[in-house]
Amino acid sequence: MLYDVQNPPSGPAGSIQVWAFWDQDGVFNGDETTFASSLPSGEGKVTSLDTGGMAPGTIYVGVAAENASVRRWTMPRPRSTSRQPRQCPLSIRQRT
């Protein structure tokens, strides 16, 4: 999965935490499963989810980022766990 996460260069925002998750209902409400934590911020970053051990079905895959000022997340259209993996572009842009 290809993603972009930018932290404001200065100010009270502090350091940024980035993680990737999957979800079954497509709603960012606390029931997500994190599959990659402590991801780097920046443009054109990549992470992957191994769906080999998952039951066939539809999941939502997303990236979330949080700093001292704000939390943002994105989940594109749902993915089938029975399909071959592919990249999907995600953008999270934090604005002051």
Beta strands, then each sheet from edge to edge (+ up, - down):
strand 1: 2-6
strand 2: 17-23
strand 3: 33-36
strand 4: 42-46
strand 5: 58-66
strand 6: 71-74
strand 7: 79-80
strand 8: 89-93
sheet 1: 4+ 1- 8-
sheet 2: 3+ 2- 5+ 6-
sheet 3: 3+ 2- 5+ 7-
end
